[in-house]
């Protein structure tokens, strides 16, 4: 690992799910910056350092940082695991209510997270199985807040989701409705109620997810678009820009800096870091979108 200033992206791996981005890294010292997410930081070996405009550098073993709060982080030559949660997610809201209240940064040293061993964190960082990683990250959150597991979905909707996740090529809503023995209108209603988004939106997200890894491996955009069910490369390009804010070709540049793993059984969203030249800057001098 080499030192880098101004970007918390010196990492070994980046994992992306719906509402959750996670990566780990070391040997960096950031400029003032903020994220469009709630941030959790856990040190793996010793301690890291944090500060904001109103405070001096302080040592932390773990911390939670408010969405859009400008701060600096020094890895202190240690290794950290970062979890970034969509600010509108239930987990982020519960964490904010419990730990932040009127604060911008809060140490988590007095939470139940201290009961989790260093071995647990180190083992998590070398795992590349998406299901294992996601369960590990949920376990971390579970130690921070009490939350109920989501109720079991309607079996027909679960079956529809599985078909969408496993489908290759163009799939229509009417085909899914026939597969689960529902009318098209009933499927649309139940899917929205159970999943929280329309079935068309979910299908489009899945196309994007299915296309990320082939693109990162260098597969031609036109062939990738056809394989995952976009009408053509232009349709895929428009969908990426609409949903992620970047073109498919831009994904490749992150592979040069990060090992990117897009978990295909869930959605992902845009994760943004805005870096300031100093505390008083009106605009960021660099914006990093993933």
VENVENUR-V597801 format. One record per residue. N is the residue number from 1. RES is the residue in one letter. PSI is psi as a letter, one per 40 degrees, with the letter a starting at -180 (none if undefined). OMEGA is omega in degrees with one decimal (NA if undefined). NEAR is the number of other ideal C-beta (glycine too) atoms within 10 Angstrom. Layout:
# VENVENUR-V597801
<<N RES PSI OMEGA NEAR> <N RES PSI OMEGA NEAR>>
This chain:
# VENVENUR-V597801
<<1 X h 177.4 13> <2 X i 179.1 6> <3 X i 175.6 11> <4 X h -179.5 15> <5 X h 173.1 10> <6 X e -179.2 18> <7 X h 179.0 17> <8 X f -175.2 22> <9 X e 171.3 18> <10 X g -171.2 20> <11 X i 171.3 21> <12 X d -178.6 14> <13 X i 178.4 17> <14 X h -179.1 22> <15 X h -172.3 23> <16 X h 173.5 22> <17 X i 175.4 20> <18 X h 177.6 15> <19 X e -177.7 18> <20 X h 171.0 24> <21 X h -179.4 21> <22 X h 169.8 24> <23 X i 179.0 25> <24 X i -177.1 22> <25 X i -178.0 21> <26 X i 173.0 18> <27 X f 174.6 14> <28 X i 179.7 21> <29 X h -170.1 14> <30 X i 165.4 20> <31 X i 172.2 19> <32 X h -176.8 20> <33 X i 175.1 21> <34 X i -179.2 20> <35 X i 175.8 23> <36 X f -176.9 16> <37 X i 166.7 26> <38 X h -174.4 25> <39 X h 172.5 23> <40 X h -179.7 25> <41 X h -180.0 22> <42 X h 178.3 22> <43 X h -175.8 20> <44 X d -175.1 17> <45 X d -175.9 16> <46 X c 179.6 11> <47 X i 172.2 16> <48 X i -178.2 24> <49 X i 178.6 16> <50 X i 171.1 20> <51 X i 169.4 15> <52 X a -173.1 18> <53 X d -175.2 13> <54 X e -177.5 8> <55 X i 175.9 11> <56 X i 179.3 7> <57 X h 176.3 11> <58 X i -179.9 14> <59 X i 178.9 13> <60 X i 169.1 21> <61 X d 174.7 18> <62 X i -177.0 23> <63 X i 172.4 22> <64 X h -175.7 25> <65 X h -176.9 25> <66 X i 175.8 20> <67 X h 174.9 19> <68 X e 177.2 13> <69 X h -178.9 17> <70 X h -177.7 19> <71 X i 172.2 20> <72 X i 179.4 17> <73 X h 176.3 23> <74 X h -176.5 15> <75 X e 176.6 23> <76 X f -179.5 19> <77 X f 175.4 13> <78 X a -178.6 16> <79 X h -179.6 21> <80 X i 169.8 25> <81 X h -179.7 21> <82 X h 171.7 21> <83 X h 178.6 22> <84 X h -175.6 26> <85 X h 174.3 24> <86 X h -174.3 21> <87 X d -179.1 16> <88 X e -178.7 11> <89 X i 180.0 16> <90 X d 179.8 14> <91 X d -179.2 21> <92 X d -179.1 22> <93 X d 179.4 15> <94 X d 177.9 15> <95 X d 179.1 22> <96 X d -178.8 18> <97 X d -175.8 10> <98 X d -170.2 14> <99 X d -171.5 21> <100 X d -175.8 17> <101 X b 179.5 8> <102 X e -177.1 5> <103 X i 178.2 13> <104 X d 178.4 17> <105 X h 179.6 21> <106 X h 173.7 20> <107 X i 178.4 16> <108 X e -174.0 20> <109 X d -178.5 12> <110 X e 179.4 10> <111 X i 179.3 16> <112 X e -179.3 12> <113 X d 179.1 17> <114 X e 179.2 12> <115 X e 179.8 8> <116 X h -173.9 16> <117 X i 174.3 9> <118 X d 178.4 11> <119 X d 178.8 8> <120 X d -178.3 12> <121 X d -178.6 20> <122 X d 177.9 14> <123 X d -179.5 12> <124 X d -174.4 21> <125 X e 179.0 16> <126 X e 179.5 9> <127 X h 178.0 14> <128 X e 177.9 10> <129 X h -173.5 11> <130 X d -179.3 17> <131 X d 179.1 10> <132 X d -179.6 12> <133 X d -178.3 19> <134 X d 177.8 17> <135 X d 177.3 13> <136 X d 179.2 19> <137 X d 176.1 20> <138 X d 178.4 14> <139 X d 176.7 12> <140 X d -179.2 19> <141 X d -180.0 18> <142 X d 178.2 14> <143 X e -179.9 15> <144 X d -179.5 19> <145 X i 172.8 16> <146 X h 178.4 9> <147 X i -179.9 13> <148 X h 175.0 6> <149 X i -179.4 7> <150 X i 178.1 8> <151 X i -179.1 7> <152 X h -178.3 8> <153 X i 169.7 16> <154 X h -175.9 15> <155 X d 179.5 9> <156 X d 177.6 19> <157 X d 176.0 19> <158 X d 178.7 13> <159 X d 177.9 16> <160 X d 178.8 26> <161 X d 179.6 20> <162 X d 178.6 13> <163 X d 179.7 14> <164 X d -178.4 20> <165 X d -174.7 14> <166 X e -175.4 12> <167 X i 173.0 17> <168 X h -176.9 10> <169 X a -174.7 9> <170 X h 179.6 13> <171 X h -177.9 17> <172 X i -179.2 11> <173 X d -179.5 18> <174 X d 177.1 11> <175 X d 179.5 12> <176 X d 179.5 23> <177 X d 179.4 20> <178 X d -177.8 13> <179 X d -176.5 15> <180 X e 174.8 20> <181 X f 174.2 10> <182 X i 171.0 20> <183 X i -178.1 11> <184 X d -179.0 15> <185 X d 179.0 10> <186 X d 177.3 13> <187 X d 179.9 22> <188 X d -179.1 17> <189 X d -177.7 13> <190 X d -178.7 18> <191 X d 179.4 29> <192 X d -178.5 15> <193 X d -174.4 11> <194 X d -171.9 17> <195 X d 179.5 15> <196 X e 175.2 9> <197 X i -178.4 13> <198 X i -179.6 13> <199 X d 178.5 22> <200 X d 178.5 11> <201 X d 179.7 15> <202 X d 179.8 19> <203 X d 179.8 19> <204 X d 176.5 19> <205 X d -178.8 19> <206 X d 176.6 22> <207 X d 178.5 24> <208 X d -179.9 21> <209 X d -178.6 21> <210 X d -175.4 21> <211 X e -172.3 25> <212 X d -175.9 22> <213 X d 175.0 16> <214 X d 179.0 17> <215 X d 179.9 24> <216 X d 179.2 18> <217 X e 174.3 10> <218 X e 179.6 9> <219 X i -178.2 13> <220 X i -175.8 12> <221 X d -178.9 20> <222 X d -179.8 13> <223 X d 178.0 11> <224 X d 179.4 22> <225 X d 179.4 23> <226 X d -175.3 17> <227 X d -174.6 16> <228 X e 173.2 21> <229 X e 170.6 21> <230 X i 179.7 26> <231 X d 178.4 12> <232 X a -178.3 11> <233 X d 179.0 16> <234 X d 177.7 12> <235 X d 178.2 14> <236 X d -179.6 24> <237 X d 179.0 16> <238 X d -178.2 13> <239 X d 177.7 19> <240 X d -177.7 23> <241 X d 179.8 13> <242 X d -173.3 10> <243 X d -175.0 17> <244 X e -179.5 19> <245 X e 178.8 13> <246 X i 176.4 15> <247 X i 178.3 13> <248 X d -178.6 23> <249 X d -179.3 11> <250 X d 179.1 15> <251 X d -174.4 19> <252 X d -176.1 13> <253 X d -179.7 10> <254 X d 179.5 17> <255 X d 178.9 14> <256 X d -177.0 6> <257 X d -172.5 13> <258 X i 166.7 18> <259 X h -173.1 14> <260 X h 176.1 20> <261 X h 176.9 19> <262 X h -176.0 21> <263 X h -167.5 20> <264 X e -179.3 15> <265 X e 176.6 15> <266 X i -178.5 17> <267 X i 168.9 20> <268 X i -171.8 21> <269 X i -179.2 19> <270 X h 176.5 14> <271 X h -173.2 19> <272 X h 171.8 16> <273 X h 178.2 22> <274 X h -172.2 19> <275 X h -177.6 20> <276 X i 177.7 19> <277 X d 176.7 13> <278 X i -174.1 9> <279 X d -174.1 12> <280 X e -175.2 8> <281 X h 179.0 14> <282 X d -177.1 5> <283 X i 177.0 8> <284 X i 175.9 18> <285 X e 177.2 12> <286 X h 175.7 13> <287 X h -179.8 12> <288 X h 177.9 17> <289 X h 174.7 14> <290 X none NA 22>>
